[in-house]
Amino acid sequence: MRRFALLAWLRVCTALTIVSAFYLTLYYVTLPGEMPFWLDQTVRLGFRIFLHNDIPDPDTDIAEVPLLFYFACAIVLVGSIVGIAATMTWRRALSPRLRRL
């Protein structure tokens, strides 16, 4: 019973992390302003290194890479917050109840 509850709790926390990071990324993308200069230069450097100076169209193809970068940063941020909160909730609220079963 305890193992099943732990697996269910991990799945809920993982789903919460992914959905929250998705909405945080959408919020950040809708803010007014352009892509930061350092991120633009980093993406262009990555394309130069991995595609050997075959840089795609900057207006269409380069925009997806910073979106993935923002999503990865949101996953790390939200995942650490959800991880801390989930651990505290598991230890204080759920674990004593499962010991009684």
C-alpha positions in Angstrom: 0.0 0.0 0.0 2.8 2.4 0.9 4.7 1.7 -2.3 1.6 2.3 -4.4 0.9 5.5 -2.6 4.4 6.7 -3.2 4.3 5.9 -6.9 1.0 7.7 -7.2 2.3 10.7 -5.3 5.4 10.8 -7.6 3.2 10.8 -10.7 1.0 13.6 -9.4 4.0 15.7 -8.6 5.6 15.0 -12.0 2.4 16.0 -13.8 2.1 19.1 -11.6 5.7 20.1 -12.4 5.3 19.7 -16.2 1.9 21.5 -16.4 3.1 24.3 -14.2 6.4 24.7 -16.2 4.4 24.8 -19.4 2.2 27.6 -18.1 5.2 29.5 -16.7 6.8 29.3 -20.1 3.7 30.5 -21.8 3.5 33.4 -19.4 7.2 34.3 -20.0 6.8 34.1 -23.7 3.8 36.5 -23.7 5.7 39.2 -21.9 6.5 42.2 -24.0 10.1 42.5 -25.2 12.6 40.7 -27.3 14.8 37.8 -26.7 17.8 38.8 -24.5 21.0 39.5 -26.5 23.1 36.9 -24.7 20.6 34.2 -25.4 20.4 35.2 -29.1 24.2 35.0 -29.4 24.3 31.7 -27.5 21.8 30.2 -29.9 23.7 31.5 -32.9 27.0 30.1 -31.5 25.3 26.7 -31.0 24.1 26.7 -34.6 27.6 27.7 -35.8 29.2 24.9 -33.9 26.7 22.1 -34.5 25.5 23.0 -38.0 28.8 24.4 -39.3 27.7 27.9 -40.2 24.4 26.8 -41.7 22.3 29.2 -39.6 18.6 28.8 -40.2 16.3 31.8 -40.9 16.5 33.9 -37.7 12.8 34.9 -37.7 11.3 31.4 -37.9 13.7 28.7 -36.9 15.8 30.2 -34.1 12.7 31.1 -32.1 12.1 27.5 -31.0 15.5 27.0 -29.3 15.0 29.8 -26.7 11.5 28.4 -26.1 13.0 25.0 -25.2 15.6 26.9 -23.0 12.8 28.7 -21.2 10.9 25.5 -20.7 14.0 23.7 -19.3 14.6 26.6 -16.9 10.9 26.5 -15.8 11.1 22.8 -15.3 14.1 23.2 -13.0 12.5 26.1 -11.1 9.1 24.6 -10.7 10.5 21.1 -10.1 12.6 22.3 -7.1 9.6 24.1 -5.6 7.3 21.2 -6.1 9.9 18.8 -4.8 10.4 20.7 -1.6 6.7 21.1 -1.1 5.9 17.5 -1.9 8.5 16.2 0.4 7.2 18.3 3.3 3.7 17.3 2.6 4.6 13.6 2.3 6.5 13.6 5.6 4.0 15.6 7.6 0.6 14.7 6.3 0.7 11.5 4.3 3.4 9.3 5.9 1.9 9.1 9.4 -1.5 8.1 7.9 0.0 5.3 5.8 1.8 3.9 8.8 -1.5 3.3 10.6 -2.8 1.2 7.7 
